[in-house]
C-alpha cells in the first residue's frame, strides 16, 4: 500500500504543475470557498482573508512541485492558507497567547469531549462566542475544532509545544464557556 494520498483531482493537480491556467482555475473553483473561510476565521477581516486566499493559491501554484501527496491537496493548501493567515496576524504584532504560562492538566474526559453533536442554534452561539475570544484563543479553537488539526500539528504551525497548545485550548474553552454564560445571562435580564 502506498503512503501517498490518492487525490480525486490528481489530473488537475498534475496539469497545474505544468502551469495550465484552465486547470489552475478549476482547482481554484474547487477550493476557494473553504480556503477563504479558513483564513477569515483567523484574521477576522473580509478583505484581508480574500487577499490571503488569493496569495495562497498563487504560492501553491508556484510551489506545486513541492506537493508530495503525503496528505490531500486540500490539506496541503489549507496549511498554506493557515500559515499565511497567522503570518498576517504576526505582522500586526498581535499577541497570540497570554503571557500567563499556567498549564492545565488534561483529563481523558476533557480530551474526548470534542466528538459531541450540536444543533445549528448551538453552533451559531458557539461561533459568536469564538468571535469574542482573544486572538490566540480564537486561533487555537479554530485550528482544533473547525480545521481539525491535532495539538501536535497546531504546535508545529504556531511554533509552540503540543502541551502549550493543549493548555491554550483548555483556557480558550473555559473562556468561551464564560462568554456564552454571560451572554445567556444577559438575555434573561
TORZAGU-709470 format. One record per residue (C-alpha): residue number from 1; residue in one letter; x, y, z. Coordinates in nm, 2 decimals, always signed. Layout:
<pts>
NUM  A  X  Y  Z
...
</pts>
This chain:
<pts>
1  X  +0.00  +0.00  +0.00
2  X  +0.13  +0.34  -0.10
3  X  +0.19  +0.61  +0.17
4  X  +0.08  +0.87  -0.09
5  X  -0.26  +1.02  -0.08
6  X  -0.48  +0.95  -0.39
7  X  -0.64  +1.28  -0.49
8  X  -0.97  +1.27  -0.68
9  X  -0.84  +1.57  -0.88
10  X  -0.49  +1.43  -0.94
11  X  -0.51  +1.50  -1.32
12  X  -0.59  +1.87  -1.25
13  X  -0.30  +1.89  -0.99
14  X  -0.06  +1.75  -1.25
15  X  -0.18  +2.00  -1.51
16  X  -0.13  +2.28  -1.25
17  X  +0.23  +2.16  -1.22
18  X  +0.26  +2.23  -1.59
19  X  +0.12  +2.59  -1.54
20  X  -0.21  +2.51  -1.71
21  X  -0.43  +2.81  -1.64
22  X  -0.76  +2.62  -1.70
23  X  -0.66  +2.35  -1.45
24  X  -0.55  +2.62  -1.20
25  X  -0.88  +2.79  -1.24
26  X  -1.07  +2.46  -1.18
27  X  -0.86  +2.39  -0.87
28  X  -0.93  +2.74  -0.75
29  X  -1.31  +2.70  -0.80
30  X  -1.30  +2.37  -0.61
31  X  -1.12  +2.51  -0.30
32  X  -1.15  +2.89  -0.28
33  X  -1.46  +2.90  -0.05
34  X  -1.31  +2.66  +0.21
35  X  -0.97  +2.84  +0.20
36  X  -1.13  +3.18  +0.23
37  X  -1.34  +3.06  +0.53
38  X  -1.03  +2.92  +0.69
39  X  -0.85  +3.25  +0.66
40  X  -1.15  +3.46  +0.77
41  X  -1.18  +3.26  +1.09
42  X  -0.83  +3.35  +1.17
43  X  -0.78  +3.71  +1.05
44  X  -1.15  +3.83  +1.11
45  X  -1.13  +4.07  +0.81
46  X  -1.31  +4.00  +0.48
47  X  -1.07  +4.19  +0.25
48  X  -0.76  +4.05  +0.43
49  X  -0.89  +3.70  +0.41
50  X  -0.96  +3.74  +0.04
51  X  -0.61  +3.87  -0.02
52  X  -0.46  +3.59  +0.18
53  X  -0.66  +3.33  +0.00
54  X  -0.55  +3.47  -0.34
55  X  -0.19  +3.49  -0.24
56  X  -0.21  +3.13  -0.10
57  X  -0.33  +3.00  -0.43
58  X  -0.06  +3.18  -0.62
59  X  +0.20  +3.04  -0.38
60  X  +0.05  +2.69  -0.41
61  X  +0.07  +2.70  -0.79
62  X  +0.42  +2.84  -0.78
63  X  +0.53  +2.56  -0.54
64  X  +0.30  +2.28  -0.66
65  X  +0.61  +2.06  -0.74
66  X  +0.68  +2.05  -0.37
67  X  +0.34  +1.88  -0.31
68  X  +0.44  +1.52  -0.25
69  X  +0.10  +1.36  -0.20
70  X  +0.15  +1.27  +0.17
71  X  -0.18  +1.45  +0.26
72  X  -0.47  +1.55  +0.04
73  X  -0.41  +1.85  -0.18
74  X  -0.68  +2.04  +0.01
75  X  -0.50  +1.98  +0.34
76  X  -0.17  +2.09  +0.19
77  X  -0.34  +2.41  +0.05
78  X  -0.51  +2.47  +0.38
79  X  -0.18  +2.46  +0.56
80  X  -0.05  +2.73  +0.33
81  X  -0.36  +2.94  +0.40
82  X  -0.34  +2.90  +0.77
83  X  +0.03  +2.98  +0.78
84  X  -0.02  +3.30  +0.57
85  X  -0.32  +3.40  +0.79
86  X  -0.11  +3.36  +1.10
87  X  +0.18  +3.55  +0.94
88  X  -0.06  +3.83  +0.87
89  X  -0.15  +3.85  +1.24
90  X  +0.21  +3.84  +1.34
91  X  +0.29  +4.13  +1.11
92  X  +0.02  +4.33  +1.30
93  X  +0.21  +4.23  +1.62
94  X  -0.10  +4.08  +1.78
95  X  -0.02  +3.88  +2.08
96  X  -0.13  +3.52  +2.01
97  X  -0.11  +3.39  +2.36
98  X  -0.14  +3.55  +2.70
99  X  +0.19  +3.57  +2.89
100  X  +0.05  +3.37  +3.19
101  X  +0.21  +3.02  +3.15
102  X  +0.00  +2.82  +3.39
103  X  -0.06  +2.48  +3.24
104  X  -0.38  +2.29  +3.28
105  X  -0.38  +1.91  +3.32
106  X  -0.59  +1.72  +3.07
107  X  -0.82  +1.45  +3.18
108  X  -0.94  +1.18  +2.95
109  X  -1.29  +1.32  +2.97
110  X  -1.18  +1.66  +2.85
111  X  -0.99  +1.52  +2.56
112  X  -1.28  +1.31  +2.44
113  X  -1.55  +1.58  +2.46
114  X  -1.49  +1.72  +2.12
115  X  -1.69  +1.45  +1.95
116  X  -2.03  +1.58  +2.07
117  X  -2.30  +1.68  +1.83
118  X  -2.46  +2.03  +1.84
119  X  -2.77  +2.19  +1.70
120  X  -2.75  +2.47  +1.44
121  X  -2.85  +2.72  +1.71
122  X  -2.58  +2.59  +1.95
123  X  -2.33  +2.61  +1.67
124  X  -2.43  +2.97  +1.59
125  X  -2.39  +3.06  +1.96
126  X  -2.05  +2.89  +1.97
127  X  -1.93  +3.08  +1.66
128  X  -2.04  +3.42  +1.81
129  X  -1.86  +3.33  +2.13
130  X  -1.55  +3.23  +1.95
131  X  -1.55  +3.56  +1.77
132  X  -1.54  +3.74  +2.10
133  X  -1.23  +3.55  +2.22
134  X  -0.88  +3.70  +2.24
135  X  -0.69  +3.63  +1.91
136  X  -0.47  +3.34  +2.05
137  X  -0.77  +3.15  +2.20
138  X  -0.97  +3.20  +1.89
139  X  -0.70  +3.07  +1.67
140  X  -0.64  +2.76  +1.88
141  X  -1.02  +2.68  +1.89
142  X  -1.05  +2.73  +1.52
143  X  -0.75  +2.52  +1.43
144  X  -0.85  +2.24  +1.67
145  X  -1.23  +2.23  +1.64
146  X  -1.30  +2.37  +1.30
147  X  -0.99  +2.30  +1.09
148  X  -0.94  +1.96  +1.25
149  X  -0.57  +1.99  +1.34
150  X  -0.44  +1.79  +1.64
151  X  -0.23  +1.96  +1.91
152  X  +0.10  +1.83  +1.77
153  X  +0.01  +1.99  +1.43
154  X  -0.11  +2.31  +1.60
155  X  +0.22  +2.32  +1.79
156  X  +0.41  +2.29  +1.46
157  X  +0.20  +2.56  +1.29
158  X  +0.23  +2.81  +1.57
159  X  +0.58  +2.71  +1.68
160  X  +0.47  +2.61  +2.03
161  X  +0.48  +2.28  +2.21
162  X  +0.18  +2.05  +2.19
163  X  +0.13  +2.09  +2.57
164  X  +0.11  +2.46  +2.52
165  X  -0.15  +2.41  +2.25
166  X  -0.35  +2.18  +2.49
167  X  -0.33  +2.43  +2.77
168  X  -0.43  +2.72  +2.55
169  X  -0.72  +2.51  +2.41
170  X  -0.84  +2.44  +2.76
171  X  -0.81  +2.81  +2.86
172  X  -0.99  +2.91  +2.54
173  X  -1.27  +2.66  +2.61
174  X  -1.31  +2.79  +2.96
175  X  -1.32  +3.15  +2.84
176  X  -1.57  +3.05  +2.57
177  X  -1.80  +2.89  +2.83
178  X  -1.77  +3.21  +3.04
179  X  -1.86  +3.43  +2.74
180  X  -2.16  +3.22  +2.64
181  X  -2.28  +3.20  +3.00
182  X  -2.26  +3.58  +3.03
183  X  -2.45  +3.63  +2.70
184  X  -2.71  +3.38  +2.81
185  X  -2.75  +3.56  +3.15
186  X  -2.79  +3.89  +2.97
187  X  -3.07  +3.75  +2.77
188  X  -3.26  +3.66  +3.09
189  X  -3.25  +4.01  +3.22
</pts>
